[in-house]
């Protein structure tokens, strides 16, 4: 028999859901053979899906609370540290999957938007008018404040 459906790389949940639907029309043994799924694996999945994981629910609730406390800014690494401070022994990937289940995504603030000077300021007159070359030292001082990524640089001449 061909392995038609399982070769489409479907998720196991979708495969088991299809087995549930087809089970009404054919025997479970024949369907599991067609999908190349052992019957015991199918029964384990059914048992797991009916059981409520209380520990997972409490962890998810704690993560939601900590996420709200950080104003939706904490990612999985930060939440792991916060959960460990509360005494939970949990890893980053489990926190990440619990965040996905809860629909939580970290929102980081964007970079600061600076206004461009489009007009000349009347309260700050332009004495040099871009004539930076002078005939004697210490006659004119000018400076420039520039930001590169996270660093601020000031140049004096």
N, C-alpha and C positions, 0 to 999 in steps of 0.2 A: 504494500500500500504506500502511496506517496505521502510525504510530509508537506502537504500543501500549505495549510494555514500557519503552522509554526515557523515556516521558513520566511514569513513576512516580517519577522522580528517584532511581533506584537508584544505588548507588555503582558506579564503573567496574569494580572487582574482581568484584562480583556479576554484572555484565553479562557480563564476559569468562568467568566460571565457567559461566554459563548457555550462552554460545556454545560452550564446550568440550563441554558435555553434548549440545547439539543438533547438533553437528557430526557425530556418529555417524549421525544420521538424514537430514540434508539437506546440501546443498553449502554450503561456507563463504561463497561469494559471496552466496547467497540469504539466509543468516542475517545476515550483516553488513549487507546492504541493509535487512533488516527492523528491525534495531536502530539503523540510521543510524550505523554505525561503519565507517570505512574499513578495508579488509583490512590495509593497511600498519600502521595503528595497533594492530590486534590482534596482528600478528606482532611488532611492537616490544615490546608488553606481554609476550608469551610469552618473548621473548629476555631481557628484563629480569628476569622472575621466575625464570628458570633460572640467572642469573648471581649469584654471591655477591659482595656489595660489601664488600671487606676493610677499606677505610678506615672505612666506617660501623660495622663490627663493632669495630674498635679504638677508635673514638670512644665507642661505647656502653660498652665495657669500662672506659675511663678515667672516664666519667661515673659509672658504677656504683661504682667505687672511691672517687671523690671524694665521692659521695653517702653512702657508708658511713662515710667518714672524718668527715663532719660530723654523724654520728648521725641521718641521715635528715631533717635540718632545712634543707638548702640547696635553694633554688628555682632556676629557670632563670637568673635574673640573677646570683646568687651563683656558680653553676656556670660561667657564661660567664667571669667574672673568674678563677676558679680554673683553668679550661682555658687561658685566655690566659697566665696565669702559667707554665703548663707549656709554652708555645710553640705551642699550637694556635690556628689562626685560624678561629674558629667564631662564629656568631651565636646570638642568644637563641632564635629560633624553631626553629632546627635542634636546639638543646639541648632545647627543650621537646618536639619530636617524638621525639627519642631517649629522653627520659624516659618519654613515653607508651608507646613500644614496649617499654621495659624494665619498665613497670608501677611506676615510681617516682613517689611523690607526697610533697611536702614536708609535714612535720608540725611545726607551730609550737606551743610550749607555750601553754596557756591562761592567763588572768589568775590571779593569786594569790587563793586563797580565804581570806578572813578569817573567824575565828569571831565570832559575835555574842555579846555579853555577856548571857546570859539570867539569871544569878544575880548577886547583889551579892557583891563580894569582901570577906571578913572582914579581910584584911590591909590593905585600902585603905578606911578608913572614909569615909562620906559626911557631911562636916561641914556643908555648906550646905543640903542637902535641897531643892535647886532654889530657894532664897531668894537670888537674885543681887543684889537691891537692898539696899544697905547705907547706913547713916546718915553715914559719914565715908569720905573717899578713903583709899586704900592700906590698908584694913583687910582686904579679901579680894581675892585674886587667883585667877582661874580661867582655864583654857585649854581649847581644843578642837583636836584633831588630826583632820583630815578629808582623805580622798583623793578627788580628782576625776580620773578617767581615769588619767593617768600622773603627776599632780602632787600634792604633799602641801602642805597649807595648815595653818598653826597660827595660831590667834586667841587673843590674850590680852585680858583685860578687867580 
